[in-house]
Amino acid sequence: MRFDEELYQQEMGQLLRAAYGALSAEHPDVVVYSASICTDPDARVSAVSFDTRQNSEAMVARMATWAREQHARLIADLPKAAAALLRVPARNTNPADFAVRDIVEVRHKAFDPHWEESSAGRCWELLEPALERAAAVALAIFSGLPLDQDAQLGVNTRRDWYGRTWALGPPAT
């Protein structure tokens, strides 16, 4: 399992600075409610996406409507534990549904293609801590963006595209 974390962090730093610049230039009026950093270890790609409170609330409302419709139909067929899976999150946590999706991407040289597949998922033992270190850099870089009072940064984990989160706010004074 080849993983050059130093190179990965360099690639991620470039990605994060590019995301800051692209959002500032292309969407100067966007107030960031959620920021997402995702690495796909099989595709060798990382991407950054941003969401607004308005888009997040609209997506959550759509999920709630769908869940209400499904709940009544499925409750008879599902055990109560399975019906609980229809719970709706308070925030849109699907980067594919963010207002500004994949504003920038990086193709990694720090690891081989199909890393997750070829390692039977063991890549996450290295990738999750590396993503957390990249998040620390992102917290500093993204603090200069226009931020919602409840802004949040999320990174993907082996189980979720928005699995680990931190409050995202202006730098401490």
C-alpha positions as CSV (number, residue, x, y, z in Angstrom):
1,M,0.0,0.0,0.0
2,R,1.8,3.1,-1.2
3,F,0.9,6.4,0.4
4,D,3.1,9.4,0.4
5,E,1.4,11.6,3.0
6,E,3.8,14.5,2.6
7,L,2.8,14.7,-1.1
8,Y,-0.8,14.2,-0.3
9,Q,-0.7,17.1,2.2
10,Q,1.0,19.3,-0.5
11,E,-1.7,18.3,-3.0
12,M,-4.4,19.0,-0.5
13,G,-2.9,22.4,0.4
14,Q,-2.9,23.4,-3.2
15,L,-6.5,22.1,-3.6
16,L,-7.7,24.1,-0.5
17,R,-6.0,27.3,-1.6
18,A,-7.5,26.9,-5.1
19,A,-11.0,26.3,-3.6
20,Y,-10.7,29.5,-1.6
21,G,-9.7,31.4,-4.7
22,A,-12.3,29.9,-6.9
23,L,-15.2,30.5,-4.5
24,S,-14.0,34.1,-3.9
25,A,-13.7,34.8,-7.6
26,E,-16.7,32.8,-9.0
27,H,-19.2,33.1,-6.2
28,P,-18.3,36.2,-4.2
29,D,-21.8,36.5,-2.6
30,V,-21.9,32.9,-1.3
31,V,-21.9,32.8,2.5
32,V,-20.5,29.4,3.5
33,Y,-22.7,27.2,5.7
34,S,-21.0,23.9,5.0
35,A,-17.7,23.1,3.4
36,S,-16.8,19.6,2.3
37,I,-13.5,17.9,1.5
38,C,-13.7,14.5,0.0
39,T,-11.1,12.1,-1.2
40,D,-12.0,9.1,-3.4
41,P,-9.1,6.6,-2.9
42,D,-10.1,4.5,-5.8
43,A,-10.4,7.4,-8.3
44,R,-7.3,9.2,-6.8
45,V,-9.3,12.4,-6.7
46,S,-10.2,14.9,-4.0
47,A,-12.7,17.7,-4.3
48,V,-14.0,20.6,-2.3
49,S,-17.7,21.7,-2.3
50,F,-19.5,24.5,-0.5
51,D,-23.1,24.8,0.6
52,T,-25.3,27.7,1.7
53,R,-27.8,27.7,4.5
54,Q,-30.6,28.4,2.0
55,N,-29.7,25.4,-0.2
56,S,-29.1,23.1,2.9
57,E,-32.6,24.0,4.3
58,A,-34.2,23.4,0.9
59,M,-32.5,20.0,0.6
60,V,-33.5,19.0,4.2
61,A,-37.1,20.0,3.5
62,R,-37.1,17.8,0.4
63,M,-35.7,14.9,2.4
64,A,-38.3,15.5,5.1
65,T,-41.1,15.4,2.6
66,W,-39.7,12.2,1.0
67,A,-39.3,10.6,4.5
68,R,-42.9,11.4,5.5
69,E,-44.2,9.9,2.3
70,Q,-42.0,6.8,2.7
71,H,-42.6,6.4,6.4
72,A,-46.4,5.9,6.1
73,R,-45.9,3.4,3.2
74,L,-43.0,1.5,4.7
75,I,-43.8,1.4,8.4
76,A,-46.0,-1.7,7.9
77,D,-43.2,-3.5,6.1
78,L,-40.2,-2.4,8.2
79,P,-39.3,-3.1,11.8
80,K,-39.1,0.0,14.0
81,A,-35.3,0.0,13.9
82,A,-35.3,0.1,10.1
83,A,-38.0,2.8,10.1
84,A,-35.7,5.0,12.2
85,L,-33.3,5.1,9.2
86,L,-35.8,7.6,7.6
87,R,-34.7,10.2,10.1
88,V,-33.9,13.5,8.4
89,P,-30.6,15.3,9.3
90,A,-30.7,18.9,10.5
91,R,-28.2,19.9,7.8
92,N,-27.6,18.8,4.2
93,T,-24.5,16.5,4.5
94,N,-24.4,15.2,0.9
95,P,-21.7,17.2,-1.0
96,A,-23.3,16.1,-4.3
97,D,-26.3,18.3,-3.3
98,F,-24.3,21.3,-2.2
99,A,-24.9,24.6,-3.8
100,V,-21.4,24.8,-5.2
101,R,-20.3,21.2,-6.0
102,D,-16.7,20.2,-6.8
103,I,-15.6,23.7,-7.3
104,V,-12.0,22.4,-7.6
105,E,-10.5,18.9,-7.8
106,V,-7.1,17.4,-7.6
107,R,-5.9,14.2,-9.2
108,H,-3.5,12.6,-6.6
109,K,-0.1,11.2,-7.3
110,A,0.3,10.4,-3.6
111,F,-1.3,7.0,-3.9
112,D,-2.1,4.4,-6.6
113,P,-5.4,4.1,-8.3
114,H,-8.0,1.7,-6.8
115,W,-6.3,2.1,-3.4
116,E,-9.4,1.3,-1.4
117,E,-10.2,-1.8,-3.6
118,S,-6.7,-3.1,-3.6
119,S,-6.2,-2.6,0.1
120,A,-9.6,-4.1,1.0
121,G,-10.5,-0.8,2.7
122,R,-7.3,-0.7,4.9
123,C,-6.4,2.6,3.1
124,W,-8.7,4.4,5.5
125,E,-6.4,3.7,8.4
126,L,-4.0,6.1,6.7
127,L,-6.4,8.3,4.8
128,E,-8.8,9.3,7.7
129,P,-6.0,10.8,9.8
130,A,-4.5,12.5,6.7
131,L,-7.9,14.0,6.0
132,E,-8.1,15.3,9.5
133,R,-4.7,17.0,9.1
134,A,-5.9,18.5,5.8
135,A,-9.0,19.7,7.6
136,A,-6.8,21.6,10.1
137,V,-5.3,23.5,7.2
138,A,-8.7,24.1,5.6
139,L,-10.0,25.6,8.9
140,A,-7.3,28.2,8.7
141,I,-7.7,28.9,4.9
142,F,-11.5,28.9,4.8
143,S,-11.7,31.2,7.9
144,G,-11.2,34.1,5.5
145,L,-14.4,33.3,3.5
146,P,-17.8,34.8,4.2
147,L,-19.1,32.4,6.8
148,D,-22.5,31.7,8.3
149,Q,-22.6,31.8,12.1
150,D,-23.1,28.0,12.1
151,A,-20.5,27.2,9.4
152,Q,-19.1,23.8,9.5
153,L,-16.3,21.8,7.7
154,G,-16.7,18.1,7.0
155,V,-14.4,15.5,5.5
156,N,-15.3,12.1,4.3
157,T,-14.5,8.9,6.2
158,R,-14.8,5.2,5.3
159,R,-18.5,5.3,6.2
160,D,-19.8,8.7,5.1
161,W,-19.1,11.5,2.6
162,Y,-19.4,14.0,5.5
163,G,-18.3,11.8,8.4
164,R,-16.1,14.0,10.5
165,T,-16.9,17.7,11.2
166,W,-15.6,20.8,12.8
167,A,-17.0,24.3,13.5
168,L,-15.7,26.7,10.8
169,G,-15.3,30.2,12.0
170,P,-13.1,33.3,11.8
171,P,-9.7,33.0,13.3
172,A,-9.5,33.5,17.1
173,T,-8.3,37.0,18.1
